[in-house]
Amino acid sequence: MIHKNRLLCWSMVAVVTTLTLTTGASAATKYKILYSFSISGDAGQEPTAGVVLDSAGNLYGTTSYYYGAVFELTPGSGGKWTEATLYDFKGGSDAFAPYAGLIFDQSGNLYGTTIIGGGTGCYGVGCGTVFELSPASDGGWTETVLYSFTGGGDGSRPQAGLLLDSAGNLYGTSTQGGNLTCGSGSGCGVVFKLTPKSDSWRETVLYRFKGGIDGADPYTGVLLGKEGNLYGTTAIGGGKGCGGTGCGTVFELTPTAGGWKERILYRFKGGTDGAGPVGAGLIQDAKNNFYGTTGGGENSSDWGSVFKLTHLTSGWKETVLHHFTGSPDAGLPEGVILGKTGNLYGAAYFGGRNTGCFGGCGAVFELSESSGMWKETILHNFGNEDGRYPASGLSVDTKGNFYGTTMWGGSDGYGTVFQITP
C-alpha cells in the first residue's frame, strides 16, 4: 500500500509539560511540550514542517493553517519558551501556505517555500513561492518574495524545503509544473535553482521530470552531495508498478557542460523494498551511504520503511532497515536524521501504542545497528494533549536533544512544538 502524502490535504497558550517515558524507551528519556498552538494565538495553527535552530538555541518554524505564519520560540528561565510571530502571510501576490521548513544563511536570513500564493495563476490562488525573511534594525522581520512560480515550465506547488550552497544559491523542487505533457497536464515537477542578482533572483530549471522511468512528483527536497551532485527522491514513476504509476525513485543530478544530467540510482518495486519515498528526503553519512523513508510497500500491512542505499562497484544496493507495521509500531515515517553515535532518529505520522487517534497518533523512533542488524526503539508514543500526527522530521541540537512538531493535539488541539532528550 502506498500512503498518499498527507501534506497534500488542505488543512482539515504556551504550556510546558515534562513526561518520563517508560514504554519502549529508557527511563531517562524525557518528552517536553515547548509550545501548544491555539485558535487565539498569533503563531497560527497546524505546523506541518519541523523547526530549525539558530546558534543561540532559538527555534524557528512555520504554521500552515489559513494563510500561514513564521514563528520563533525563545528559551527562557525555568524551562519556559516564549513564542513570537515573525510574519503572517497574506495570500495573493504574497506567499500563502508554507508547508515546508526553513533554512538560515550566514547573515541570519530565513528562506522557505509556500505551495500557493505569489499571483493569480493555478486556478486563481497562485502557484507557490520562494520567500526570504530578513531581520530588520527595529527588531522586526521583512518578507520578500524571491520567486513566484507560474505553473508552466518553471514549476508549481513547491512543497519541500530549500538547500543553500556556499555561493548563496538556493535549490528546491516543485511537485507540479515543468513538462506539462504529463501529470494530467499539470506537470510532473521540477528541480530548480535560484541565483541571487543585484536586485532580483533568477530561476533556472535544472530538470523537468517526464513521469516515466525518470520519476515524477518530487515531494522531498534535494541533498547536495560531497562531490557537488544533487540527490533526491520522487514519490511515483520509475516503472509500471504500484497500479501503473510507478513506485518512486532515488535520483542523482550531475552538472555537465550542456546542463544537468539525471541518473536513477534506484527504482522502487513496491514489494519488500518499499514504495513512495516521502518525508524529509535523503541524508548522507560519512561513508557516502544514503538513508531515507518510504510511505508504503507491498501490502496494506506495510506502513512504510527506512532504507539505506550503498554504493557498490556494480551500482547501488538498497537495504530496508525497518518495516513499519502501524500500531503498536510506528507508521508512515517522516524522514530520518543521524545521531552522534550513528543511530537513526525520526518521527512517524501514524502508529504508536495510543489508539485514541485514527491509525494511531504517531511516534518518535530510534534505529540502532548491532552486528549488521537494526533494532527499533520507540522513544515516544503520541496521544492527544501531548500532540498527535507529527507531519515532519526531527532537528537536533549540539547537546543531542531532538525537536519536532505535531500537526494537531496539544492543550488546545492545534499542534505542538516538542523536545525529546534521550
JOLIN-V93208 format. One record per pair of residues at least 24 apart in sequence whose ideal C-beta (glycine too) atoms are under 10 Angstrom apart, sorted by the first residue. I is the first residue (numbers start at 1). J is the second residue. Records with the same first field share a line. If there is no record, write none. Layout:
I=J, J
This chain:
1=242, 270, 275, 276, 295, 296, 297, 298, 299, 300, 301, 302, 303, 304
2=235, 236, 241, 242, 243, 245, 247, 248, 268, 270, 274, 275, 276, 278, 294, 295, 296, 297, 302, 304
3=275, 276, 278, 294, 295, 296, 297, 302, 303, 304, 331, 332, 349, 350, 359
4=235, 276, 278, 295, 296
5=159, 175, 217, 219, 220, 235, 276, 278, 279, 295, 332, 349, 391
6=48, 278, 295, 332, 334, 349, 350, 389, 391, 407
7=48, 49, 64, 99, 100, 115, 159, 160, 175, 219, 278, 334, 349, 391, 392, 407
8=99, 115, 157, 159, 175, 217, 219, 235
9=48, 391
10=64, 65, 97, 115, 116
11=44, 45, 46, 48, 63, 64, 65, 66, 68, 97, 99, 407, 408
12=46, 65, 407, 408
13=37, 38, 39, 40, 41, 83, 410, 411, 412, 414
14=38, 41, 73, 80, 81, 82, 83, 411
15=80, 81, 385, 386, 410, 411, 412, 416
16=78, 79, 80, 81, 419
17=385, 386, 410, 411, 416, 418
18=79, 419, 421
19=380, 383, 386, 420
21=364, 378, 379, 380, 381, 420
23=328, 352, 353, 354, 378, 379, 380, 381
24=328, 329, 330, 352, 353, 363, 364, 365, 366, 376, 377, 378, 379, 380, 381
25=364, 365, 366, 377, 378, 379, 380, 381, 420, 422
26=377, 379, 422
28=421, 422
29=364, 366, 377, 378, 379, 380, 420, 421, 422
30=379, 380, 401, 419, 420, 421, 422
31=364, 379, 380, 381, 382, 386, 387, 402, 418, 419, 420, 421
32=79, 81, 386, 401, 403, 417, 418, 419, 420, 421
33=81, 385, 386, 387, 406, 409, 410, 411, 416, 417, 418, 419
34=59, 73, 75, 79, 80, 81, 83, 403, 405, 416, 417, 418, 419
35=59, 61, 71, 73, 80, 81, 82, 83, 405, 410, 411, 415, 416, 417, 418
36=83, 385, 386, 387, 406, 409, 410, 411, 412, 413, 414, 415, 416, 417, 418
37=63, 65, 69, 71, 83, 405, 406, 407, 408, 409, 410, 411, 412, 413, 414, 415, 416, 417
38=410, 411, 412, 413, 414, 415
39=65, 412, 413, 414
40=412, 414
41=69, 71, 83, 85, 412, 414
42=69, 71, 83, 84, 85, 88
43=69, 70, 71, 72, 73, 83, 84, 85, 86, 88, 414, 415, 417
44=68, 69, 70, 71, 85, 88, 89, 98, 414, 415
45=69, 407, 408, 410, 412, 413, 414, 415
46=99, 389, 391, 405, 406, 407, 408, 413, 414, 415
47=71, 98, 99, 101, 390, 391, 392, 404, 405, 406, 407, 408, 414, 415, 416, 417
48=97, 98, 99, 100, 101, 115, 159, 389, 390, 391, 392, 405, 406, 407, 415
49=98, 99, 100, 101, 102, 112, 113, 159, 160, 161, 280, 334, 391, 392, 393, 404, 405, 407
50=100, 101, 102, 161, 280, 334, 335, 337, 347, 390, 391, 392, 393, 394, 395, 403, 404, 405, 417
51=101, 102, 392, 394, 395, 403, 404, 405, 417, 418, 419
52=101, 102, 103, 104, 110, 112, 161, 395, 403
53=104, 395, 396, 397, 398, 401, 403
54=104, 108, 110
55=104, 108, 398
57=397, 398, 399, 401
58=82, 84
59=83, 395, 397, 403, 405, 417, 419
60=86, 101, 102, 103, 104, 110, 112, 133
61=98, 101, 102, 112, 392, 395, 403, 404, 405, 417
62=86, 87, 89, 97, 98, 99, 100, 101, 102, 110, 112, 113, 114, 161, 392, 405
63=88, 89, 97, 98, 405, 407, 414, 415
64=89, 96, 97, 98, 99, 100, 114, 115, 391, 407, 415
65=97, 407, 414, 415
66=91, 96, 97
67=91, 92, 94, 95, 96, 97, 98, 114, 116, 117
68=95, 96, 97, 98, 99, 112, 114, 115, 116, 117
69=98
70=95, 98, 102, 110, 112, 131, 133, 141, 143
71=417
72=110, 141
73=403, 417
75=419
79=419
81=417, 419
83=417
84=139, 141
85=141
86=110, 133, 135, 140, 141, 142, 143
87=131, 133, 140, 141, 142, 143
88=143
89=114, 116, 117, 129, 131, 143
90=117, 143
91=116, 117, 118, 125, 126
92=117, 118, 119, 120, 125, 126
93=117, 118, 119, 120, 126, 129, 145, 148
94=118, 119, 126, 129, 131, 143, 145, 148
95=126, 128, 129, 130, 131, 143, 144, 145, 146, 148
96=125, 126, 128, 129
97=125, 126, 128, 129, 157, 159
98=128, 129, 131, 158, 161
99=128, 157, 158, 159, 160, 161, 219, 391, 392
100=158, 159, 160, 161, 162, 172, 220, 221, 280, 392
101=160, 161, 162, 221, 280, 392, 393, 395, 405
102=131, 133, 161, 162
103=161, 162, 163, 164, 170, 221
104=164
105=132, 134, 164, 168, 170
106=164, 166, 168
107=134, 135, 168
108=133, 134, 135
109=133, 134, 135, 141, 142, 144, 164
110=134, 135, 141, 143
111=146, 161, 162, 163, 164, 170, 172, 194
112=158, 161, 162, 172
113=146, 147, 149, 157, 158, 159, 160, 161, 162, 170, 172, 173, 174, 221
114=145, 148, 149, 157, 158, 159
115=149, 156, 157, 158, 159, 160, 174, 175, 176
116=149, 156, 157, 158
117=145, 148, 149
118=145, 147, 148, 149, 150, 156
119=145, 148, 149, 150, 151
121=148, 149, 150, 151, 152, 156
122=149, 150, 151, 156, 157, 176, 177, 186
123=151
126=150, 151, 156, 157
127=151, 152, 154, 155, 156, 157, 158, 174, 176, 177
128=155, 156, 157, 158, 159, 174, 175, 176, 177
129=158
130=158, 162, 170, 172, 174, 192, 194, 201, 203
131=162
132=170, 196, 201
144=201
145=201
146=170, 194, 196, 200, 201, 202, 203
147=172, 192, 194, 200, 201, 202, 203
148=203
149=174, 176, 177, 190, 192, 203
150=177, 203
151=176, 177, 178, 180, 186, 187
152=177, 178, 180, 187
153=177, 178, 179, 180, 187, 190, 205, 208
154=178, 187, 190, 192, 203, 204, 205, 208
155=187, 189, 190, 191, 192, 203, 205, 208, 218
156=186, 187, 189, 190
157=186, 187, 189, 217, 219
158=189, 190, 192, 218, 221
159=189, 217, 218, 219, 220, 221
160=218, 219, 220, 221, 222, 232, 233, 280, 281
161=220, 221, 222, 280, 281, 392, 393
162=192, 194, 221, 222
163=193, 221, 222, 223, 224, 230, 232, 281
164=194, 224
165=193, 224, 228, 230
166=224
167=195, 196
168=194, 195, 196
169=193, 194, 195, 196, 201, 202, 204
170=194, 195, 196, 201, 203
171=204, 206, 221, 222, 223, 224, 230, 232, 253
172=203, 218, 221, 222, 232
173=206, 207, 209, 217, 218, 219, 220, 221, 222, 230, 232, 233, 234, 281
174=205, 209, 217, 218, 219
175=209, 216, 217, 218, 219, 220, 234, 235
176=216, 217
177=205, 208, 209
178=205, 207, 208, 209, 210, 211, 216, 218
179=205, 207, 208, 209, 210, 211, 214, 216
180=208
181=210, 211
182=208, 209, 210, 211, 212, 216, 217, 237
183=209, 210, 211, 216, 217, 236
184=211
187=211, 216, 217
188=212, 214, 215, 216, 217, 218, 234, 236, 237
189=215, 216, 217, 218, 219, 234, 235, 236, 237
190=218
191=218, 221, 222, 230, 232, 251, 253, 260, 262
192=222
193=222, 230, 260
204=259, 260
205=259, 260
206=230, 253, 255, 259, 260, 261, 262
207=232, 251, 253, 259, 260, 261, 262
208=262
209=234, 236, 237, 249, 251, 262
210=237, 262
211=236, 237, 245, 246
212=237, 238, 239, 240, 246
213=237, 238, 239, 240, 246, 249, 264, 267
214=238, 246, 249, 251, 262, 263, 264, 267
215=239, 246, 248, 249, 250, 251, 262, 264, 267, 277
216=245, 246, 248, 249
217=245, 246, 248, 276, 278
218=248, 249, 251, 277, 281
219=248, 276, 277, 278, 279, 281, 295
220=277, 278, 279, 280, 281, 282, 292, 293, 335
221=280, 281, 282
222=251, 252, 253, 281, 282
223=252, 281, 282, 283, 284, 290, 292
224=284
225=252, 253, 254, 282, 284, 288, 290
226=284, 286, 288
227=254, 288
228=254, 255
229=253, 254, 255, 260, 261, 263
230=254, 255, 260, 262
231=265, 281, 282, 283, 284, 290, 292, 309
232=277, 281, 282, 292
233=265, 266, 268, 276, 277, 278, 279, 281, 282, 290, 292, 293, 294
234=264, 267, 268, 276, 277, 278
235=268, 275, 276, 277, 278, 294, 295
236=268, 275, 276, 277
237=264, 267, 268
238=264, 266, 267, 268, 269, 270, 275
239=264, 267, 268, 269, 270
241=267, 268, 269, 270, 271, 275
242=268, 269, 270, 275, 276, 296, 297, 298
243=270
245=270, 275, 276
246=270, 275, 276
247=271, 273, 274, 275, 276, 277, 294, 296, 297, 298
248=274, 275, 276, 277, 278, 294, 295, 296
249=277
250=277, 282, 290, 292, 307, 309, 316, 318
251=282
252=290, 316
264=316
265=290, 309, 311, 315, 316, 318
266=290, 292, 307, 309, 315, 316, 317, 318
267=318
268=294, 296, 297, 305, 307, 318
269=297, 298, 318
270=294, 296, 297, 298, 299, 302
271=297, 298, 299, 302
272=297, 298, 299, 302, 305, 320, 323
273=297, 298, 305, 307, 318, 319, 320
274=298, 302, 304, 305, 306, 307, 318, 320, 323, 324
275=302, 304, 305
276=304, 332
277=304, 305, 307, 335
278=304, 332, 333, 334, 335, 349
279=304, 306, 332, 333, 334, 335, 336, 346, 347, 348, 349, 391, 392, 393
280=333, 334, 335, 336, 337, 346, 347, 392, 393, 394, 395
281=335, 336, 393
282=307, 309, 335, 336
283=335, 336, 337, 338, 344, 393
284=309, 338
285=338, 342, 344
286=338, 342
287=311
289=316, 317, 319
290=316, 318
291=321, 335, 336, 337, 338, 344, 346, 367
292=318, 333, 335, 336
293=321, 322, 324, 332, 333, 334, 335, 336, 344, 346, 348, 393
294=320, 323, 324, 332, 333
295=324, 331, 332, 333, 334, 349
296=324, 332
297=323, 324
298=323
300=326
301=325, 326
302=326, 331
303=327, 329, 330, 331, 332, 333, 348, 349, 350, 351, 359, 360
304=330, 331, 332, 333, 334, 348, 349, 350, 351
305=333
306=333, 335, 336, 344, 346, 348, 365, 367, 374, 376
307=336
308=336, 344, 369, 374
319=372, 374
320=374
321=367, 369, 373, 374, 375, 376
322=346, 365, 367, 374, 375, 376
323=376
324=348, 350, 351, 363, 365, 376
325=351
326=350, 351, 352, 359, 360
327=351, 352, 353, 354, 355, 357, 359, 360, 361, 363, 381
328=352, 353, 354, 355, 360, 363, 378, 381
329=353, 360, 363, 365, 376, 378
330=360, 362, 363, 364, 365, 376, 378, 381, 382, 390
331=359, 360, 362, 363
332=359, 360, 362, 389, 390, 391
333=362, 363, 365, 367, 390, 393
334=362, 390, 391, 392, 393, 394, 404
335=392, 393, 394
336=365, 366, 367, 393, 394
337=393, 394, 395, 396, 402
338=396
339=366, 367, 368, 394, 396, 400, 402, 422
340=396, 398, 400
341=368, 369, 400, 422
342=367, 368, 369
343=367, 368, 369, 374, 375, 377, 422
344=368, 369, 374, 376
345=377, 379, 393, 394, 396, 400, 402, 404, 420, 422
346=379, 390, 392, 393, 394, 402, 404
347=379, 380, 382, 389, 390, 391, 392, 393, 394, 402, 404, 405, 406, 418, 420
348=378, 382, 389, 390
349=382, 388, 389, 390, 391, 392, 406, 407
350=382, 388, 389, 390
351=378, 381, 382
352=378, 380, 381, 382, 383, 388
353=378, 381, 382, 383
354=381, 382, 383, 384, 386, 388
355=383
356=382, 383, 384, 388, 409
357=382, 383, 384, 388, 389, 408, 409
358=388, 389
359=389
360=388, 389
361=386, 387, 388, 389, 390, 406, 408, 409
362=387, 388, 389, 390, 391, 404, 406, 407, 408, 409
363=390
364=390, 394, 402, 404, 418, 420, 422
366=402, 420, 422
377=422
379=420, 421, 422
380=404, 418, 420
382=406, 408, 409, 416, 418
383=409
384=408, 409, 410, 411, 413
385=409, 410, 411, 412, 413, 416
386=410, 411, 416, 418
387=411, 413, 415, 416, 417, 418
388=413, 415, 416
389=415
390=415, 416, 418
391=415
394=418, 420
395=419
396=420, 422
